[in-house]
């Protein structure tokens, strides 16, 4: 009996030791996730770098004016298309049948008109000899007029049916390169449904997203001195601001700005990643540093923000920074920002969520989509 007690005690000790080992193997909790924003500078002339994408100067989505079954498709992505080239064709048999029916109706209408005209000539002769009444003459004249109107109407139907037959062939209105072909042969397509997207041969553009806090400082016609593309190392391009969108991109808080390349664009293709050095603001004002209101905290020591230093693998560290705060500044239809007079520089990253639960030097977890 004593031997069994010793064995059970040893087994229990081993079990507890195993549990202790497993507890020690539990990984530490993940760092706290944070959201952050970049301190923006407004007013004062300065240069900002924006990421963008090259786009064709003009994009044309080609479609049929009628619907039907696609029988031919003579364009593939990347093809160079000349103006006037046949791109696609629909089955036109139904529209051809409408033309034949309209022509048959026209033959009947012409035969009926011939009868009306013959009857009118007979009644007119009788009327001139006072052997037919005025009503008979008017009725014969009205029949001829009605017959002629019917013929003209059917002739218009034939023209329309022939036009629909011609609409079954899709030609390139301009030259360009095929960027997308979203349909396949034998597919039923609707009138107006895109068949081919064509990047027209013209000067390329670069589209960048500008935050709402800066969009008011972007003007059409501003010269852009430096544009670079990651696919074209060592080459620099120039451009001019062509379009400034009046509304933000759906689902984002940035406004699209298009920059037309000038002075040559050799090698630039749609879709290339670009960096644009864009001069914003004016030289007659001082630069004002703005941050989101929820990034500023206050305690007994005063007002502060948590600045973020990004690290690797989506990690970073935070540091407390005392700040001197100015007023609240409106930056859009439904947003505002706080002006920082001292303590933060343009481009600094500041934490915008959970600032009351952070500590000096604490490691945090950041993700790209967390950036405001």
BALOBA-1460 file (C-alpha; in Angstrom, 3 decimals):
// residues 372
<rec num="1" residu="x" x="0.000" y="0.000" z="0.000"/>
<rec num="2" residu="x" x="2.817" y="2.351" z="0.795"/>
<rec num="3" residu="x" x="4.379" y="1.527" z="-2.567"/>
<rec num="4" residu="x" x="1.172" y="2.597" z="-4.406"/>
<rec num="5" residu="x" x="1.049" y="5.917" z="-2.496"/>
<rec num="6" residu="x" x="4.604" y="6.716" z="-3.582"/>
<rec num="7" residu="x" x="3.784" y="5.907" z="-7.211"/>
<rec num="8" residu="x" x="0.645" y="8.095" z="-7.255"/>
<rec num="9" residu="x" x="2.525" y="10.976" z="-5.636"/>
<rec num="10" residu="x" x="5.277" y="10.733" z="-8.243"/>
<rec num="11" residu="x" x="2.740" y="10.694" z="-11.075"/>
<rec num="12" residu="x" x="0.945" y="13.766" z="-9.677"/>
<rec num="13" residu="x" x="4.249" y="15.639" z="-9.363"/>
<rec num="14" residu="x" x="5.137" y="14.805" z="-12.972"/>
<rec num="15" residu="x" x="1.700" y="15.937" z="-14.134"/>
<rec num="16" residu="x" x="2.026" y="19.251" z="-12.294"/>
<rec num="17" residu="x" x="5.486" y="19.745" z="-13.742"/>
<rec num="18" residu="x" x="4.119" y="19.141" z="-17.236"/>
<rec num="19" residu="x" x="1.357" y="21.681" z="-16.665"/>
<rec num="20" residu="x" x="3.938" y="24.154" z="-15.417"/>
<rec num="21" residu="x" x="6.029" y="23.631" z="-18.541"/>
<rec num="22" residu="x" x="3.012" y="24.157" z="-20.776"/>
<rec num="23" residu="x" x="2.142" y="27.368" z="-18.958"/>
<rec num="24" residu="x" x="5.661" y="28.635" z="-19.531"/>
<rec num="25" residu="x" x="5.290" y="27.897" z="-23.284"/>
<rec num="26" residu="x" x="2.287" y="30.252" z="-23.684"/>
<rec num="27" residu="x" x="3.438" y="33.058" z="-26.004"/>
<rec num="28" residu="x" x="3.255" y="36.631" z="-24.753"/>
<rec num="29" residu="x" x="0.238" y="38.681" z="-25.849"/>
<rec num="30" residu="x" x="0.484" y="40.571" z="-29.103"/>
<rec num="31" residu="x" x="1.303" y="44.276" z="-28.901"/>
<rec num="32" residu="x" x="-1.664" y="46.632" z="-28.768"/>
<rec num="33" residu="x" x="-2.896" y="47.667" z="-32.254"/>
<rec num="34" residu="x" x="-3.070" y="51.396" z="-32.952"/>
<rec num="35" residu="x" x="-4.386" y="53.705" z="-35.620"/>
<rec num="36" residu="x" x="-2.319" y="56.625" z="-36.735"/>
<rec num="37" residu="x" x="-2.270" y="59.656" z="-38.997"/>
<rec num="38" residu="x" x="0.380" y="61.846" z="-40.515"/>
<rec num="39" residu="x" x="0.791" y="65.405" z="-39.298"/>
<rec num="40" residu="x" x="-0.046" y="67.616" z="-42.274"/>
<rec num="41" residu="x" x="1.340" y="71.028" z="-43.073"/>
<rec num="42" residu="x" x="-0.852" y="73.683" z="-44.689"/>
<rec num="43" residu="x" x="-0.003" y="77.191" z="-45.809"/>
<rec num="44" residu="x" x="3.449" y="78.219" z="-46.858"/>
<rec num="45" residu="x" x="5.072" y="77.000" z="-50.048"/>
<rec num="46" residu="x" x="6.617" y="73.540" z="-49.755"/>
<rec num="47" residu="x" x="7.130" y="70.342" z="-51.713"/>
<rec num="48" residu="x" x="5.162" y="67.189" z="-50.948"/>
<rec num="49" residu="x" x="5.729" y="63.733" z="-52.404"/>
<rec num="50" residu="x" x="2.647" y="61.770" z="-53.464"/>
<rec num="51" residu="x" x="2.413" y="58.191" z="-54.692"/>
<rec num="52" residu="x" x="0.503" y="57.746" z="-57.918"/>
<rec num="53" residu="x" x="-0.161" y="55.538" z="-60.920"/>
<rec num="54" residu="x" x="0.375" y="56.210" z="-64.607"/>
<rec num="55" residu="x" x="-2.781" y="56.240" z="-66.707"/>
<rec num="56" residu="x" x="-3.556" y="56.708" z="-70.352"/>
<rec num="57" residu="x" x="-4.264" y="60.306" z="-71.291"/>
<rec num="58" residu="x" x="-7.613" y="59.133" z="-72.652"/>
<rec num="59" residu="x" x="-9.431" y="55.858" z="-72.062"/>
<rec num="60" residu="x" x="-12.212" y="54.733" z="-74.382"/>
<rec num="61" residu="x" x="-14.678" y="51.963" z="-73.479"/>
<rec num="62" residu="x" x="-16.082" y="50.638" z="-76.735"/>
<rec num="63" residu="x" x="-19.538" y="49.029" z="-76.897"/>
<rec num="64" residu="x" x="-22.228" y="48.033" z="-79.400"/>
<rec num="65" residu="x" x="-25.293" y="50.176" z="-79.969"/>
<rec num="66" residu="x" x="-27.402" y="47.001" z="-80.177"/>
<rec num="67" residu="x" x="-27.419" y="43.730" z="-78.279"/>
<rec num="68" residu="x" x="-26.806" y="40.210" z="-79.532"/>
<rec num="69" residu="x" x="-24.534" y="37.192" z="-79.592"/>
<rec num="70" residu="x" x="-20.831" y="37.931" z="-80.042"/>
<rec num="71" residu="x" x="-19.531" y="36.001" z="-83.073"/>
<rec num="72" residu="x" x="-16.118" y="37.611" z="-83.591"/>
<rec num="73" residu="x" x="-13.619" y="39.268" z="-81.263"/>
<rec num="74" residu="x" x="-10.455" y="40.497" z="-82.923"/>
<rec num="75" residu="x" x="-8.750" y="42.195" z="-79.992"/>
<rec num="76" residu="x" x="-6.589" y="40.857" z="-77.178"/>
<rec num="77" residu="x" x="-5.109" y="42.675" z="-74.216"/>
<rec num="78" residu="x" x="-1.947" y="44.466" z="-75.320"/>
<rec num="79" residu="x" x="-2.848" y="44.656" z="-79.006"/>
<rec num="80" residu="x" x="-2.191" y="47.898" z="-80.834"/>
<rec num="81" residu="x" x="-5.362" y="48.896" z="-82.683"/>
<rec num="82" residu="x" x="-5.469" y="51.264" z="-85.634"/>
<rec num="83" residu="x" x="-8.280" y="53.709" z="-86.170"/>
<rec num="84" residu="x" x="-11.062" y="52.099" z="-88.214"/>
<rec num="85" residu="x" x="-10.038" y="48.509" z="-87.435"/>
<rec num="86" residu="x" x="-12.792" y="45.931" z="-86.924"/>
<rec num="87" residu="x" x="-12.771" y="44.946" z="-83.247"/>
<rec num="88" residu="x" x="-15.829" y="42.732" z="-82.782"/>
<rec num="89" residu="x" x="-18.990" y="41.558" z="-84.537"/>
<rec num="90" residu="x" x="-22.436" y="40.388" z="-83.445"/>
<rec num="91" residu="x" x="-24.761" y="37.858" z="-85.051"/>
<rec num="92" residu="x" x="-26.842" y="40.081" z="-87.349"/>
<rec num="93" residu="x" x="-29.303" y="37.448" z="-88.640"/>
<rec num="94" residu="x" x="-32.239" y="38.783" z="-86.590"/>
<rec num="95" residu="x" x="-31.599" y="42.324" z="-87.773"/>
<rec num="96" residu="x" x="-31.232" y="41.130" z="-91.384"/>
<rec num="97" residu="x" x="-34.634" y="39.447" z="-91.043"/>
<rec num="98" residu="x" x="-36.123" y="42.758" z="-89.910"/>
<rec num="99" residu="x" x="-34.725" y="44.387" z="-93.073"/>
<rec num="100" residu="x" x="-36.268" y="41.700" z="-95.288"/>
<rec num="101" residu="x" x="-39.643" y="42.025" z="-93.561"/>
<rec num="102" residu="x" x="-39.575" y="45.783" z="-93.963"/>
<rec num="103" residu="x" x="-38.727" y="45.444" z="-97.661"/>
<rec num="104" residu="x" x="-41.636" y="43.048" z="-98.154"/>
<rec num="105" residu="x" x="-43.918" y="45.545" z="-96.422"/>
<rec num="106" residu="x" x="-42.563" y="48.265" z="-98.704"/>
<rec num="107" residu="x" x="-43.462" y="46.247" z="-101.801"/>
<rec num="108" residu="x" x="-47.005" y="45.850" z="-100.524"/>
<rec num="109" residu="x" x="-47.230" y="49.528" z="-99.653"/>
<rec num="110" residu="x" x="-45.984" y="50.532" z="-103.131"/>
<rec num="111" residu="x" x="-48.540" y="48.231" z="-104.790"/>
<rec num="112" residu="x" x="-51.295" y="49.683" z="-102.642"/>
<rec num="113" residu="x" x="-50.140" y="53.201" z="-103.477"/>
<rec num="114" residu="x" x="-50.216" y="52.390" z="-107.184"/>
<rec num="115" residu="x" x="-53.850" y="51.281" z="-106.824"/>
<rec num="116" residu="x" x="-54.699" y="54.483" z="-104.922"/>
<rec num="117" residu="x" x="-53.060" y="56.612" z="-107.621"/>
<rec num="118" residu="x" x="-54.889" y="54.770" z="-110.390"/>
<rec num="119" residu="x" x="-58.204" y="55.181" z="-108.593"/>
<rec num="120" residu="x" x="-57.443" y="58.859" z="-108.029"/>
<rec num="121" residu="x" x="-56.789" y="59.410" z="-111.749"/>
<rec num="122" residu="x" x="-60.102" y="57.731" z="-112.581"/>
<rec num="123" residu="x" x="-62.062" y="59.770" z="-110.014"/>
<rec num="124" residu="x" x="-60.364" y="62.980" z="-111.113"/>
<rec num="125" residu="x" x="-61.449" y="62.372" z="-114.720"/>
<rec num="126" residu="x" x="-65.004" y="61.794" z="-113.597"/>
<rec num="127" residu="x" x="-64.864" y="64.850" z="-111.336"/>
<rec num="128" residu="x" x="-63.655" y="67.038" z="-114.223"/>
<rec num="129" residu="x" x="-66.668" y="65.876" z="-116.294"/>
<rec num="130" residu="x" x="-69.001" y="66.486" z="-113.336"/>
<rec num="131" residu="x" x="-69.624" y="62.747" z="-113.006"/>
<rec num="132" residu="x" x="-68.086" y="62.485" z="-109.466"/>
<rec num="133" residu="x" x="-68.748" y="64.515" z="-106.356"/>
<rec num="134" residu="x" x="-66.316" y="66.643" z="-104.384"/>
<rec num="135" residu="x" x="-66.409" y="64.072" z="-101.592"/>
<rec num="136" residu="x" x="-65.362" y="61.307" z="-104.010"/>
<rec num="137" residu="x" x="-62.461" y="63.429" z="-105.243"/>
<rec num="138" residu="x" x="-61.317" y="64.304" z="-101.711"/>
<rec num="139" residu="x" x="-61.517" y="60.672" z="-100.590"/>
<rec num="140" residu="x" x="-59.389" y="59.519" z="-103.534"/>
<rec num="141" residu="x" x="-56.838" y="62.270" z="-102.851"/>
<rec num="142" residu="x" x="-56.698" y="61.341" z="-99.130"/>
<rec num="143" residu="x" x="-56.112" y="57.675" z="-100.016"/>
<rec num="144" residu="x" x="-53.137" y="58.633" z="-102.200"/>
<rec num="145" residu="x" x="-51.689" y="60.869" z="-99.462"/>
<rec num="146" residu="x" x="-52.100" y="58.095" z="-96.891"/>
<rec num="147" residu="x" x="-50.453" y="55.563" z="-99.186"/>
<rec num="148" residu="x" x="-47.472" y="57.828" z="-99.808"/>
<rec num="149" residu="x" x="-47.076" y="58.457" z="-96.052"/>
<rec num="150" residu="x" x="-47.151" y="54.711" z="-95.431"/>
<rec num="151" residu="x" x="-44.402" y="54.179" z="-98.010"/>
<rec num="152" residu="x" x="-42.212" y="56.857" z="-96.435"/>
<rec num="153" residu="x" x="-42.760" y="55.317" z="-92.986"/>
<rec num="154" residu="x" x="-41.710" y="51.858" z="-94.162"/>
<rec num="155" residu="x" x="-38.686" y="53.319" z="-95.940"/>
<rec num="156" residu="x" x="-37.616" y="54.818" z="-92.604"/>
<rec num="157" residu="x" x="-38.098" y="51.410" z="-90.976"/>
<rec num="158" residu="x" x="-35.793" y="49.893" z="-93.582"/>
<rec num="159" residu="x" x="-33.159" y="52.558" z="-92.914"/>
<rec num="160" residu="x" x="-33.385" y="51.890" z="-89.175"/>
<rec num="161" residu="x" x="-33.169" y="48.109" z="-89.667"/>
<rec num="162" residu="x" x="-30.172" y="48.521" z="-91.981"/>
<rec num="163" residu="x" x="-28.530" y="50.753" z="-89.379"/>
<rec num="164" residu="x" x="-29.022" y="48.044" z="-86.753"/>
<rec num="165" residu="x" x="-27.313" y="45.584" z="-89.073"/>
<rec num="166" residu="x" x="-24.364" y="47.965" z="-89.421"/>
<rec num="167" residu="x" x="-24.270" y="48.409" z="-85.645"/>
<rec num="168" residu="x" x="-23.429" y="44.708" z="-85.357"/>
<rec num="169" residu="x" x="-19.857" y="45.562" z="-86.345"/>
<rec num="170" residu="x" x="-17.693" y="47.462" z="-83.878"/>
<rec num="171" residu="x" x="-14.856" y="49.555" z="-85.284"/>
<rec num="172" residu="x" x="-12.141" y="51.452" z="-83.399"/>
<rec num="173" residu="x" x="-12.983" y="55.173" z="-83.498"/>
<rec num="174" residu="x" x="-9.365" y="56.027" z="-82.603"/>
<rec num="175" residu="x" x="-6.048" y="54.226" z="-82.447"/>
<rec num="176" residu="x" x="-4.778" y="52.846" z="-79.165"/>
<rec num="177" residu="x" x="-3.704" y="49.853" z="-77.126"/>
<rec num="178" residu="x" x="-6.178" y="47.310" z="-75.751"/>
<rec num="179" residu="x" x="-6.185" y="47.480" z="-71.956"/>
<rec num="180" residu="x" x="-9.081" y="45.138" z="-71.153"/>
<rec num="181" residu="x" x="-11.411" y="42.706" z="-72.921"/>
<rec num="182" residu="x" x="-14.144" y="41.725" z="-70.433"/>
<rec num="183" residu="x" x="-16.206" y="39.528" z="-72.838"/>
<rec num="184" residu="x" x="-15.761" y="36.330" z="-74.840"/>
<rec num="185" residu="x" x="-16.984" y="34.963" z="-78.169"/>
<rec num="186" residu="x" x="-20.541" y="33.470" z="-78.109"/>
<rec num="187" residu="x" x="-21.441" y="35.614" z="-75.113"/>
<rec num="188" residu="x" x="-24.720" y="37.536" z="-75.266"/>
<rec num="189" residu="x" x="-23.972" y="41.212" z="-74.747"/>
<rec num="190" residu="x" x="-26.256" y="44.169" z="-74.108"/>
<rec num="191" residu="x" x="-26.349" y="47.461" z="-75.922"/>
<rec num="192" residu="x" x="-23.837" y="49.749" z="-74.213"/>
<rec num="193" residu="x" x="-21.999" y="46.909" z="-72.441"/>
<rec num="194" residu="x" x="-18.200" y="47.503" z="-72.606"/>
<rec num="195" residu="x" x="-16.535" y="45.148" z="-75.069"/>
<rec num="196" residu="x" x="-13.018" y="46.571" z="-75.168"/>
<rec num="197" residu="x" x="-11.228" y="49.214" z="-73.105"/>
<rec num="198" residu="x" x="-8.810" y="51.149" z="-75.275"/>
<rec num="199" residu="x" x="-5.946" y="53.301" z="-74.034"/>
<rec num="200" residu="x" x="-5.796" y="55.996" z="-76.676"/>
<rec num="201" residu="x" x="-2.471" y="57.063" z="-78.117"/>
<rec num="202" residu="x" x="-1.923" y="60.355" z="-76.312"/>
<rec num="203" residu="x" x="0.238" y="61.916" z="-73.630"/>
<rec num="204" residu="x" x="0.140" y="59.747" z="-70.459"/>
<rec num="205" residu="x" x="-1.033" y="61.110" z="-67.121"/>
<rec num="206" residu="x" x="-0.285" y="60.312" z="-63.495"/>
<rec num="207" residu="x" x="-3.088" y="60.179" z="-60.956"/>
<rec num="208" residu="x" x="-2.337" y="60.815" z="-57.273"/>
<rec num="209" residu="x" x="-4.571" y="60.943" z="-54.200"/>
<rec num="210" residu="x" x="-4.333" y="64.207" z="-52.271"/>
<rec num="211" residu="x" x="-5.699" y="64.393" z="-48.680"/>
<rec num="212" residu="x" x="-8.641" y="66.722" z="-48.162"/>
<rec num="213" residu="x" x="-6.512" y="68.896" z="-45.896"/>
<rec num="214" residu="x" x="-4.289" y="69.769" z="-48.879"/>
<rec num="215" residu="x" x="-6.688" y="69.647" z="-51.824"/>
<rec num="216" residu="x" x="-7.573" y="73.330" z="-51.440"/>
<rec num="217" residu="x" x="-3.927" y="74.215" z="-52.138"/>
<rec num="218" residu="x" x="-3.759" y="72.340" z="-55.472"/>
<rec num="219" residu="x" x="-4.464" y="74.410" z="-58.590"/>
<rec num="220" residu="x" x="-4.785" y="73.499" z="-62.244"/>
<rec num="221" residu="x" x="-1.835" y="74.558" z="-64.333"/>
<rec num="222" residu="x" x="0.750" y="74.138" z="-61.559"/>
<rec num="223" residu="x" x="4.037" y="72.901" z="-63.042"/>
<rec num="224" residu="x" x="5.391" y="69.647" z="-61.597"/>
<rec num="225" residu="x" x="9.181" y="69.585" z="-61.792"/>
<rec num="226" residu="x" x="9.888" y="65.957" z="-60.878"/>
<rec num="227" residu="x" x="8.013" y="62.727" z="-61.571"/>
<rec num="228" residu="x" x="9.725" y="59.352" z="-61.267"/>
<rec num="229" residu="x" x="8.631" y="55.789" z="-61.998"/>
<rec num="230" residu="x" x="9.934" y="52.720" z="-60.174"/>
<rec num="231" residu="x" x="10.005" y="50.841" z="-63.503"/>
<rec num="232" residu="x" x="12.224" y="53.520" z="-65.076"/>
<rec num="233" residu="x" x="15.086" y="54.053" z="-62.598"/>
<rec num="234" residu="x" x="17.278" y="57.060" z="-63.178"/>
<rec num="235" residu="x" x="14.739" y="58.860" z="-65.375"/>
<rec num="236" residu="x" x="12.805" y="61.959" z="-64.375"/>
<rec num="237" residu="x" x="9.803" y="63.540" z="-66.053"/>
<rec num="238" residu="x" x="7.933" y="66.824" z="-65.795"/>
<rec num="239" residu="x" x="4.229" y="67.565" z="-65.927"/>
<rec num="240" residu="x" x="1.437" y="69.991" z="-65.223"/>
<rec num="241" residu="x" x="-1.656" y="69.598" z="-63.051"/>
<rec num="242" residu="x" x="-4.543" y="69.026" z="-65.444"/>
<rec num="243" residu="x" x="-7.547" y="67.945" z="-63.347"/>
<rec num="244" residu="x" x="-8.437" y="68.415" z="-59.674"/>
<rec num="245" residu="x" x="-11.442" y="66.318" z="-58.659"/>
<rec num="246" residu="x" x="-14.188" y="68.164" z="-56.741"/>
<rec num="247" residu="x" x="-15.117" y="65.034" z="-54.772"/>
<rec num="248" residu="x" x="-13.178" y="62.357" z="-52.893"/>
<rec num="249" residu="x" x="-12.698" y="58.876" z="-54.279"/>
<rec num="250" residu="x" x="-15.499" y="56.572" z="-53.109"/>
<rec num="251" residu="x" x="-14.514" y="54.817" z="-49.882"/>
<rec num="252" residu="x" x="-11.420" y="56.990" z="-49.367"/>
<rec num="253" residu="x" x="-10.610" y="60.430" z="-47.962"/>
<rec num="254" residu="x" x="-8.328" y="61.475" z="-50.803"/>
<rec num="255" residu="x" x="-9.140" y="63.516" z="-53.888"/>
<rec num="256" residu="x" x="-7.867" y="62.368" z="-57.313"/>
<rec num="257" residu="x" x="-5.513" y="64.801" z="-59.046"/>
<rec num="258" residu="x" x="-4.338" y="64.123" z="-62.610"/>
<rec num="259" residu="x" x="-0.972" y="65.378" z="-63.836"/>
<rec num="260" residu="x" x="-0.298" y="65.436" z="-67.581"/>
<rec num="261" residu="x" x="3.284" y="64.599" z="-68.538"/>
<rec num="262" residu="x" x="5.080" y="67.204" z="-70.617"/>
<rec num="263" residu="x" x="8.413" y="67.298" z="-72.399"/>
<rec num="264" residu="x" x="8.415" y="63.598" z="-73.332"/>
<rec num="265" residu="x" x="6.963" y="60.392" z="-71.881"/>
<rec num="266" residu="x" x="8.986" y="57.662" z="-73.583"/>
<rec num="267" residu="x" x="8.692" y="54.322" z="-71.789"/>
<rec num="268" residu="x" x="5.800" y="55.352" z="-69.528"/>
<rec num="269" residu="x" x="3.001" y="52.787" z="-69.641"/>
<rec num="270" residu="x" x="-0.402" y="52.780" z="-67.897"/>
<rec num="271" residu="x" x="-0.280" y="51.129" z="-64.475"/>
<rec num="272" residu="x" x="3.304" y="52.073" z="-63.609"/>
<rec num="273" residu="x" x="3.862" y="53.185" z="-59.998"/>
<rec num="274" residu="x" x="5.007" y="56.798" z="-59.748"/>
<rec num="275" residu="x" x="6.229" y="59.361" z="-57.221"/>
<rec num="276" residu="x" x="5.286" y="62.985" z="-57.773"/>
<rec num="277" residu="x" x="6.972" y="65.970" z="-56.127"/>
<rec num="278" residu="x" x="4.165" y="68.495" z="-56.015"/>
<rec num="279" residu="x" x="4.602" y="72.058" z="-54.796"/>
<rec num="280" residu="x" x="1.708" y="73.146" z="-52.584"/>
<rec num="281" residu="x" x="0.794" y="76.291" z="-50.681"/>
<rec num="282" residu="x" x="2.137" y="79.793" z="-51.251"/>
<rec num="283" residu="x" x="5.275" y="81.581" z="-50.123"/>
<rec num="284" residu="x" x="3.415" y="84.367" z="-48.328"/>
<rec num="285" residu="x" x="2.175" y="82.239" z="-45.423"/>
<rec num="286" residu="x" x="3.735" y="80.224" z="-42.631"/>
<rec num="287" residu="x" x="3.367" y="76.459" z="-42.512"/>
<rec num="288" residu="x" x="0.685" y="75.346" z="-40.049"/>
<rec num="289" residu="x" x="0.944" y="71.818" z="-38.631"/>
<rec num="290" residu="x" x="-2.417" y="70.056" z="-38.260"/>
<rec num="291" residu="x" x="-3.309" y="66.749" z="-36.584"/>
<rec num="292" residu="x" x="-6.646" y="64.997" z="-35.917"/>
<rec num="293" residu="x" x="-8.338" y="66.186" z="-32.701"/>
<rec num="294" residu="x" x="-8.437" y="62.658" z="-31.239"/>
<rec num="295" residu="x" x="-4.635" y="62.440" z="-31.356"/>
<rec num="296" residu="x" x="-4.196" y="65.133" z="-28.667"/>
<rec num="297" residu="x" x="-4.443" y="64.123" z="-25.024"/>
<rec num="298" residu="x" x="-4.231" y="66.100" z="-21.771"/>
<rec num="299" residu="x" x="-3.252" y="65.237" z="-18.205"/>
<rec num="300" residu="x" x="-1.662" y="67.001" z="-15.218"/>
<rec num="301" residu="x" x="1.560" y="67.532" z="-17.131"/>
<rec num="302" residu="x" x="-0.203" y="69.252" z="-20.016"/>
<rec num="303" residu="x" x="-1.208" y="68.412" z="-23.562"/>
<rec num="304" residu="x" x="0.612" y="65.724" z="-25.506"/>
<rec num="305" residu="x" x="0.545" y="63.368" z="-28.473"/>
<rec num="306" residu="x" x="1.995" y="59.903" z="-28.941"/>
<rec num="307" residu="x" x="4.382" y="59.871" z="-31.890"/>
<rec num="308" residu="x" x="4.912" y="56.593" z="-33.716"/>
<rec num="309" residu="x" x="8.209" y="55.235" z="-35.006"/>
<rec num="310" residu="x" x="7.473" y="52.380" z="-37.443"/>
<rec num="311" residu="x" x="9.535" y="49.238" z="-37.157"/>
<rec num="312" residu="x" x="9.563" y="45.967" z="-39.066"/>
<rec num="313" residu="x" x="6.837" y="43.337" z="-39.536"/>
<rec num="314" residu="x" x="4.021" y="45.751" z="-38.789"/>
<rec num="315" residu="x" x="5.408" y="46.795" z="-35.400"/>
<rec num="316" residu="x" x="6.419" y="50.164" z="-34.024"/>
<rec num="317" residu="x" x="7.150" y="52.060" z="-30.826"/>
<rec num="318" residu="x" x="5.471" y="55.112" z="-29.341"/>
<rec num="319" residu="x" x="6.877" y="58.096" z="-27.491"/>
<rec num="320" residu="x" x="5.113" y="60.839" z="-25.588"/>
<rec num="321" residu="x" x="5.605" y="64.322" z="-27.017"/>
<rec num="322" residu="x" x="4.494" y="67.471" z="-25.228"/>
<rec num="323" residu="x" x="2.777" y="69.913" z="-27.588"/>
<rec num="324" residu="x" x="1.531" y="73.464" z="-27.664"/>
<rec num="325" residu="x" x="-1.910" y="73.572" z="-29.241"/>
<rec num="326" residu="x" x="-3.508" y="76.338" z="-31.296"/>
<rec num="327" residu="x" x="-7.098" y="76.447" z="-32.465"/>
<rec num="328" residu="x" x="-9.475" y="74.041" z="-34.198"/>
<rec num="329" residu="x" x="-9.263" y="74.260" z="-37.971"/>
<rec num="330" residu="x" x="-11.912" y="73.103" z="-40.453"/>
<rec num="331" residu="x" x="-10.515" y="70.875" z="-43.210"/>
<rec num="332" residu="x" x="-13.615" y="69.673" z="-45.010"/>
<rec num="333" residu="x" x="-17.376" y="69.501" z="-45.064"/>
<rec num="334" residu="x" x="-17.568" y="67.364" z="-41.926"/>
<rec num="335" residu="x" x="-14.057" y="67.189" z="-40.468"/>
<rec num="336" residu="x" x="-11.628" y="69.326" z="-38.491"/>
<rec num="337" residu="x" x="-8.074" y="69.335" z="-37.207"/>
<rec num="338" residu="x" x="-6.061" y="70.814" z="-34.355"/>
<rec num="339" residu="x" x="-3.202" y="73.184" z="-35.096"/>
<rec num="340" residu="x" x="0.034" y="72.273" z="-33.332"/>
<rec num="341" residu="x" x="2.183" y="75.312" z="-32.601"/>
<rec num="342" residu="x" x="5.130" y="73.411" z="-31.117"/>
<rec num="343" residu="x" x="6.171" y="69.786" z="-30.619"/>
<rec num="344" residu="x" x="5.238" y="68.115" z="-33.929"/>
<rec num="345" residu="x" x="6.716" y="68.482" z="-37.397"/>
<rec num="346" residu="x" x="5.112" y="67.937" z="-40.764"/>
<rec num="347" residu="x" x="5.197" y="64.239" z="-41.660"/>
<rec num="348" residu="x" x="5.374" y="62.974" z="-38.051"/>
<rec num="349" residu="x" x="3.091" y="60.022" z="-37.325"/>
<rec num="350" residu="x" x="0.733" y="60.478" z="-34.390"/>
<rec num="351" residu="x" x="-1.465" y="57.849" z="-32.730"/>
<rec num="352" residu="x" x="-5.177" y="58.578" z="-33.072"/>
<rec num="353" residu="x" x="-6.836" y="55.780" z="-31.088"/>
<rec num="354" residu="x" x="-6.190" y="54.416" z="-27.595"/>
<rec num="355" residu="x" x="-3.853" y="57.209" z="-26.529"/>
<rec num="356" residu="x" x="-4.884" y="56.825" z="-22.861"/>
<rec num="357" residu="x" x="-3.561" y="53.246" z="-22.645"/>
<rec num="358" residu="x" x="-0.030" y="53.718" z="-23.949"/>
<rec num="359" residu="x" x="3.321" y="53.969" z="-22.166"/>
<rec num="360" residu="x" x="6.664" y="55.498" z="-23.106"/>
<rec num="361" residu="x" x="8.596" y="53.227" z="-25.479"/>
<rec num="362" residu="x" x="5.750" y="50.703" z="-25.693"/>
<rec num="363" residu="x" x="5.758" y="48.409" z="-28.709"/>
<rec num="364" residu="x" x="2.542" y="48.563" z="-30.726"/>
<rec num="365" residu="x" x="1.126" y="46.790" z="-33.720"/>
<rec num="366" residu="x" x="0.319" y="48.835" z="-36.840"/>
<rec num="367" residu="x" x="-1.201" y="47.822" z="-40.136"/>
<rec num="368" residu="x" x="-1.296" y="49.734" z="-43.400"/>
<rec num="369" residu="x" x="-5.088" y="49.918" z="-43.384"/>
<rec num="370" residu="x" x="-4.992" y="51.519" z="-39.935"/>
<rec num="371" residu="x" x="-3.537" y="54.683" z="-41.409"/>
<rec num="372" residu="x" x="-6.109" y="57.448" z="-41.580"/>
